């Protein structure tokens, strides 16, 4: 596959001996690369193949969601209980344990109706488990499908578990899953450390970091003064050049509006429209792929926002309220817009595409506005510098160039935490 701008060639970071000594299951060999068309195997499936491996018989809490399933559709809760893991407590991230809550909806603690197990919400009264939540556990098992971008809150939820797990002496085991964007693309700004805490901006590094959830957990944990005990069950067959279509796996929506792999490939860019008065597609059949407003000029936007790996087709849509989008922007109004279609997954530069869109939309439409005087976009990006640059009409390539020193630092920092070639 063609290496993308900003990609790094880190090489194979870990030897077979290192994998066997502490990162893989007790009896599993080092992960191998998949052959063309062969399905990548996730950490959950490796645990099942080992009949529970080192997790068998341990008292576990599970941090899982709707996409925590095998290729055959069996949920992690059922798989792990079936191989002898003593699951005593469940933890849910944003959108809840079963993925039914809309974005931003606070979720209360409760009881899982399917298993009768207690559920601790990490997107409600608190964002991290309390000592009582971890009491009696040997291990906290994490199986979450991430999106590969800092503002998708699952990565933040996992990283916020590190401190309480370390204090409680509870091991964290990440059952790894693919980064749908691949492991080479890194782009966007670093978070501004002076900004107040936001759950959308916890992970270190650039906005698009090119790590799996297991790798990011290792990296963040390593920098802690009192690190937790972290183990990762690696993917089998995944390589850094793979985007989601290369994995041969069926996409299972990890949140109500990230419904397709196509949407995941552009999400770090099209989600930036959340910080504007244009619709990002919530309340339609294709969130993050249908974009527009009643006053948008689709043909002009399609022409000026052309980007590698995608085409923009003029379209119309009417956002409607649903369980996934209770109050979508421009609800009930006929919107002129574009439908994003991915033509080459490996060529997509989602963050650059998002900046190009914002610049074109702002230039072409006097009706364009930032929500919250810009605070909504600033929160997503973890910095106000990008919006300020757009407001100064700086070229997109100049904005991207300003991020390169931080990306280069991060590439060096992450190198010895990588698990895949």
LINMOUR-V763675 format. One record per residue. RES is the residue in one small letter. SS is DSSP state (H for helix, E for strand, L for the rest). OMEGA is omega in whole degrees, 0 to 359 (* if undefined). NEAR is the number of other ideal C-beta (glycine too) atoms within 8 Angstrom. Layout:
BEGIN
res->RES ss->SS omega->OMEGA near->NEAR
res->RES ss->SS omega->OMEGA near->NEAR
END
This chain:
BEGIN
res->x ss->L omega->181 near->6
res->x ss->L omega->178 near->5
res->x ss->L omega->186 near->7
res->x ss->L omega->175 near->10
res->x ss->L omega->181 near->4
res->x ss->L omega->179 near->9
res->x ss->L omega->178 near->10
res->x ss->L omega->176 near->7
res->x ss->L omega->186 near->5
res->x ss->L omega->183 near->10
res->x ss->L omega->180 near->5
res->x ss->L omega->191 near->5
res->x ss->L omega->186 near->11
res->x ss->L omega->177 near->8
res->x ss->L omega->177 near->6
res->x ss->H omega->180 near->7
res->x ss->H omega->180 near->6
res->x ss->H omega->179 near->9
res->x ss->H omega->183 near->13
res->x ss->H omega->187 near->8
res->x ss->H omega->182 near->6
res->x ss->H omega->186 near->4
res->x ss->H omega->181 near->11
res->x ss->L omega->177 near->11
res->x ss->L omega->187 near->10
res->x ss->L omega->185 near->6
res->x ss->L omega->184 near->5
res->x ss->L omega->172 near->10
res->x ss->L omega->178 near->7
res->x ss->L omega->180 near->8
res->x ss->L omega->178 near->12
res->x ss->L omega->177 near->7
res->x ss->E omega->178 near->6
res->x ss->L omega->171 near->13
res->x ss->L omega->182 near->5
res->x ss->L omega->179 near->4
res->x ss->L omega->181 near->4
res->x ss->L omega->184 near->8
res->x ss->L omega->173 near->9
res->x ss->L omega->180 near->14
res->x ss->E omega->183 near->9
res->x ss->L omega->183 near->14
res->x ss->H omega->179 near->15
res->x ss->H omega->181 near->15
res->x ss->H omega->177 near->10
res->x ss->H omega->175 near->17
res->x ss->H omega->180 near->16
res->x ss->H omega->181 near->11
res->x ss->H omega->179 near->7
res->x ss->L omega->180 near->12
res->x ss->L omega->177 near->8
res->x ss->L omega->179 near->12
res->x ss->H omega->183 near->12
res->x ss->H omega->179 near->7
res->x ss->H omega->185 near->14
res->x ss->L omega->178 near->10
res->x ss->L omega->181 near->7
res->x ss->L omega->178 near->10
res->x ss->E omega->191 near->8
res->x ss->E omega->161 near->15
res->x ss->E omega->181 near->17
res->x ss->E omega->172 near->15
res->x ss->E omega->190 near->15
res->x ss->E omega->177 near->14
res->x ss->L omega->189 near->16
res->x ss->L omega->182 near->12
res->x ss->L omega->180 near->10
res->x ss->L omega->187 near->13
res->x ss->E omega->172 near->12
res->x ss->L omega->177 near->10
res->x ss->L omega->178 near->10
res->x ss->L omega->176 near->5
res->x ss->L omega->179 near->6
res->x ss->L omega->184 near->7
res->x ss->E omega->181 near->9
res->x ss->H omega->180 near->13
res->x ss->H omega->182 near->15
res->x ss->H omega->181 near->8
res->x ss->H omega->185 near->13
res->x ss->H omega->175 near->16
res->x ss->H omega->182 near->9
res->x ss->H omega->179 near->7
res->x ss->L omega->170 near->13
res->x ss->L omega->173 near->8
res->x ss->L omega->182 near->13
res->x ss->E omega->183 near->8
res->x ss->E omega->185 near->13
res->x ss->E omega->183 near->9
res->x ss->E omega->179 near->12
res->x ss->E omega->178 near->15
res->x ss->E omega->181 near->16
res->x ss->E omega->176 near->15
res->x ss->L omega->173 near->13
res->x ss->L omega->183 near->13
res->x ss->L omega->174 near->16
res->x ss->L omega->183 near->13
res->x ss->L omega->184 near->10
res->x ss->L omega->173 near->7
res->x ss->L omega->186 near->13
res->x ss->L omega->183 near->8
res->x ss->L omega->179 near->10
res->x ss->L omega->180 near->10
res->x ss->L omega->177 near->9
res->x ss->L omega->179 near->5
res->x ss->L omega->177 near->7
res->x ss->L omega->183 near->8
res->x ss->L omega->181 near->11
res->x ss->L omega->170 near->7
res->x ss->L omega->180 near->8
res->x ss->E omega->179 near->7
res->x ss->E omega->178 near->7
res->x ss->L omega->184 near->13
res->x ss->L omega->182 near->5
res->x ss->L omega->185 near->4
res->x ss->L omega->185 near->9
res->x ss->L omega->181 near->5
res->x ss->L omega->177 near->11
res->x ss->E omega->180 near->9
res->x ss->E omega->175 near->13
res->x ss->E omega->179 near->12
res->x ss->E omega->174 near->14
res->x ss->L omega->174 near->15
res->x ss->L omega->181 near->15
res->x ss->L omega->178 near->9
res->x ss->L omega->183 near->6
res->x ss->L omega->180 near->7
res->x ss->L omega->180 near->8
res->x ss->L omega->180 near->9
res->x ss->L omega->176 near->13
res->x ss->L omega->174 near->8
res->x ss->H omega->179 near->8
res->x ss->H omega->180 near->5
res->x ss->H omega->183 near->11
res->x ss->H omega->183 near->14
res->x ss->L omega->177 near->7
res->x ss->L omega->180 near->5
res->x ss->L omega->170 near->13
res->x ss->L omega->189 near->7
res->x ss->E omega->171 near->13
res->x ss->E omega->182 near->17
res->x ss->E omega->181 near->14
res->x ss->E omega->174 near->14
res->x ss->E omega->183 near->13
res->x ss->L omega->172 near->16
res->x ss->L omega->181 near->10
res->x ss->L omega->181 near->13
res->x ss->L omega->176 near->13
res->x ss->L omega->180 near->14
res->x ss->E omega->190 near->13
res->x ss->L omega->187 near->17
res->x ss->L omega->172 near->11
res->x ss->L omega->203 near->11
res->x ss->L omega->183 near->11
res->x ss->H omega->180 near->15
res->x ss->H omega->178 near->13
res->x ss->H omega->181 near->14
res->x ss->H omega->180 near->16
res->x ss->H omega->183 near->16
res->x ss->H omega->178 near->12
res->x ss->L omega->175 near->11
res->x ss->H omega->187 near->16
res->x ss->H omega->184 near->16
res->x ss->H omega->179 near->11
res->x ss->H omega->178 near->13
res->x ss->H omega->178 near->15
res->x ss->H omega->181 near->12
res->x ss->H omega->182 near->8
res->x ss->H omega->182 near->10
res->x ss->L omega->181 near->5
res->x ss->L omega->178 near->13
res->x ss->E omega->173 near->11
res->x ss->E omega->177 near->17
res->x ss->E omega->179 near->13
res->x ss->E omega->172 near->15
res->x ss->E omega->195 near->14
res->x ss->L omega->177 near->14
res->x ss->L omega->184 near->12
res->x ss->L omega->163 near->12
res->x ss->L omega->185 near->11
res->x ss->L omega->179 near->12
res->x ss->L omega->187 near->15
res->x ss->L omega->184 near->13
res->x ss->L omega->183 near->14
res->x ss->L omega->184 near->11
res->x ss->L omega->173 near->12
res->x ss->L omega->182 near->14
res->x ss->E omega->176 near->15
res->x ss->E omega->184 near->10
res->x ss->E omega->166 near->14
res->x ss->E omega->177 near->11
res->x ss->L omega->176 near->10
res->x ss->L omega->185 near->10
res->x ss->L omega->181 near->4
res->x ss->L omega->181 near->3
res->x ss->L omega->179 near->10
res->x ss->L omega->182 near->3
res->x ss->L omega->171 near->4
res->x ss->L omega->181 near->9
res->x ss->L omega->179 near->11
res->x ss->L omega->185 near->11
res->x ss->L omega->180 near->14
res->x ss->L omega->186 near->11
res->x ss->L omega->178 near->11
res->x ss->L omega->174 near->9
res->x ss->L omega->180 near->13
res->x ss->E omega->183 near->14
res->x ss->E omega->174 near->13
res->x ss->E omega->194 near->15
res->x ss->L omega->177 near->15
res->x ss->L omega->180 near->14
res->x ss->L omega->166 near->14
res->x ss->L omega->179 near->15
res->x ss->H omega->177 near->16
res->x ss->H omega->180 near->13
res->x ss->H omega->179 near->16
res->x ss->H omega->178 near->15
res->x ss->H omega->176 near->16
res->x ss->H omega->183 near->12
res->x ss->H omega->182 near->14
res->x ss->H omega->181 near->12
res->x ss->H omega->183 near->12
res->x ss->H omega->183 near->8
res->x ss->L omega->181 near->6
res->x ss->L omega->178 near->11
res->x ss->L omega->178 near->3
res->x ss->L omega->185 near->7
res->x ss->L omega->173 near->10
res->x ss->L omega->170 near->14
res->x ss->L omega->184 near->10
res->x ss->E omega->174 near->13
res->x ss->E omega->179 near->10
res->x ss->E omega->170 near->14
res->x ss->E omega->191 near->15
res->x ss->L omega->169 near->14
res->x ss->L omega->172 near->15
res->x ss->E omega->177 near->10
res->x ss->E omega->182 near->13
res->x ss->L omega->174 near->13
res->x ss->L omega->188 near->10
res->x ss->L omega->181 near->11
res->x ss->L omega->186 near->10
res->x ss->L omega->162 near->13
res->x ss->L omega->188 near->11
res->x ss->H omega->182 near->14
res->x ss->H omega->180 near->6
res->x ss->H omega->183 near->9
res->x ss->H omega->183 near->12
res->x ss->L omega->177 near->8
res->x ss->L omega->174 near->10
res->x ss->L omega->178 near->4
res->x ss->L omega->173 near->9
res->x ss->L omega->186 near->8
res->x ss->L omega->178 near->11
res->x ss->L omega->175 near->13
res->x ss->L omega->190 near->12
res->x ss->L omega->184 near->14
res->x ss->L omega->176 near->11
res->x ss->L omega->197 near->13
res->x ss->L omega->185 near->8
res->x ss->L omega->175 near->10
res->x ss->H omega->177 near->9
res->x ss->H omega->178 near->9
res->x ss->H omega->180 near->14
res->x ss->H omega->183 near->14
res->x ss->H omega->179 near->14
res->x ss->H omega->185 near->17
res->x ss->H omega->180 near->14
res->x ss->H omega->177 near->16
res->x ss->H omega->184 near->13
res->x ss->H omega->177 near->17
res->x ss->H omega->179 near->13
res->x ss->H omega->177 near->15
res->x ss->H omega->173 near->14
res->x ss->H omega->181 near->10
res->x ss->H omega->181 near->14
res->x ss->E omega->178 near->14
res->x ss->L omega->172 near->9
res->x ss->L omega->177 near->13
res->x ss->E omega->173 near->18
res->x ss->L omega->175 near->12
res->x ss->L omega->175 near->15
res->x ss->L omega->184 near->13
res->x ss->L omega->175 near->14
res->x ss->L omega->179 near->13
res->x ss->L omega->183 near->3
res->x ss->L omega->177 near->11
res->x ss->L omega->179 near->15
res->x ss->L omega->173 near->13
res->x ss->L omega->173 near->14
res->x ss->E omega->186 near->15
res->x ss->E omega->178 near->13
res->x ss->E omega->180 near->14
res->x ss->E omega->180 near->14
res->x ss->L omega->185 near->8
res->x ss->L omega->183 near->7
res->x ss->L omega->177 near->14
res->x ss->L omega->190 near->9
res->x ss->H omega->184 near->13
res->x ss->H omega->180 near->7
res->x ss->H omega->179 near->9
res->x ss->H omega->179 near->15
res->x ss->H omega->181 near->13
res->x ss->H omega->187 near->7
res->x ss->H omega->182 near->10
res->x ss->L omega->178 near->13
res->x ss->L omega->183 near->7
res->x ss->L omega->182 near->10
res->x ss->L omega->174 near->7
res->x ss->L omega->180 near->11
res->x ss->E omega->167 near->12
res->x ss->E omega->180 near->8
res->x ss->E omega->181 near->13
res->x ss->E omega->175 near->8
res->x ss->E omega->186 near->10
res->x ss->E omega->171 near->10
res->x ss->E omega->179 near->8
res->x ss->E omega->178 near->12
res->x ss->E omega->179 near->9
res->x ss->L omega->178 near->16
res->x ss->L omega->181 near->9
res->x ss->L omega->178 near->8
res->x ss->E omega->177 near->7
res->x ss->L omega->180 near->6
res->x ss->L omega->182 near->9
res->x ss->E omega->187 near->13
res->x ss->L omega->182 near->7
res->x ss->L omega->182 near->5
res->x ss->L omega->176 near->13
res->x ss->L omega->180 near->11
res->x ss->L omega->180 near->10
res->x ss->L omega->177 near->10
res->x ss->L omega->181 near->6
res->x ss->L omega->176 near->8
res->x ss->E omega->183 near->7
res->x ss->E omega->167 near->14
res->x ss->E omega->183 near->12
res->x ss->E omega->178 near->16
res->x ss->E omega->173 near->15
res->x ss->E omega->181 near->11
res->x ss->E omega->175 near->13
res->x ss->E omega->179 near->10
res->x ss->E omega->179 near->11
res->x ss->L omega->180 near->7
res->x ss->L omega->184 near->8
res->x ss->H omega->181 near->11
res->x ss->H omega->183 near->11
res->x ss->H omega->184 near->10
res->x ss->L omega->172 near->15
res->x ss->L omega->194 near->13
res->x ss->H omega->182 near->17
res->x ss->H omega->177 near->13
res->x ss->H omega->177 near->12
res->x ss->H omega->180 near->15
res->x ss->H omega->178 near->15
res->x ss->H omega->178 near->15
res->x ss->H omega->176 near->12
res->x ss->H omega->182 near->15
res->x ss->H omega->181 near->12
res->x ss->H omega->180 near->11
res->x ss->H omega->181 near->12
res->x ss->H omega->181 near->15
res->x ss->H omega->182 near->9
res->x ss->H omega->188 near->8
res->x ss->H omega->190 near->10
res->x ss->L omega->174 near->11
res->x ss->L omega->179 near->3
res->x ss->L omega->183 near->7
res->x ss->L omega->177 near->10
res->x ss->L omega->171 near->6
res->x ss->E omega->176 near->11
res->x ss->H omega->179 near->11
res->x ss->H omega->183 near->7
res->x ss->H omega->177 near->4
res->x ss->H omega->185 near->11
res->x ss->H omega->181 near->8
res->x ss->H omega->178 near->12
res->x ss->H omega->180 near->15
res->x ss->H omega->179 near->13
res->x ss->H omega->179 near->11
res->x ss->H omega->186 near->13
res->x ss->H omega->183 near->14
res->x ss->L omega->180 near->16
res->x ss->L omega->175 near->11
res->x ss->L omega->187 near->8
res->x ss->H omega->183 near->9
res->x ss->H omega->179 near->12
res->x ss->H omega->179 near->13
res->x ss->H omega->179 near->8
res->x ss->H omega->177 near->11
res->x ss->H omega->180 near->13
res->x ss->H omega->175 near->6
res->x ss->L omega->181 near->6
res->x ss->L omega->175 near->6
res->x ss->L omega->178 near->8
res->x ss->L omega->180 near->5
res->x ss->H omega->181 near->10
res->x ss->H omega->176 near->6
res->x ss->H omega->178 near->9
res->x ss->H omega->178 near->13
res->x ss->H omega->181 near->12
res->x ss->H omega->180 near->7
res->x ss->H omega->181 near->9
res->x ss->H omega->190 near->13
res->x ss->H omega->178 near->9
res->x ss->H omega->178 near->6
res->x ss->H omega->178 near->11
res->x ss->H omega->179 near->12
res->x ss->H omega->177 near->8
res->x ss->H omega->181 near->8
res->x ss->H omega->179 near->14
res->x ss->H omega->178 near->11
res->x ss->H omega->182 near->7
res->x ss->H omega->186 near->8
res->x ss->H omega->194 near->15
res->x ss->H omega->186 near->9
res->x ss->H omega->171 near->5
res->x ss->H omega->182 near->11
res->x ss->L omega->180 near->13
res->x ss->L omega->187 near->16
res->x ss->L omega->180 near->13
res->x ss->L omega->* near->8
END
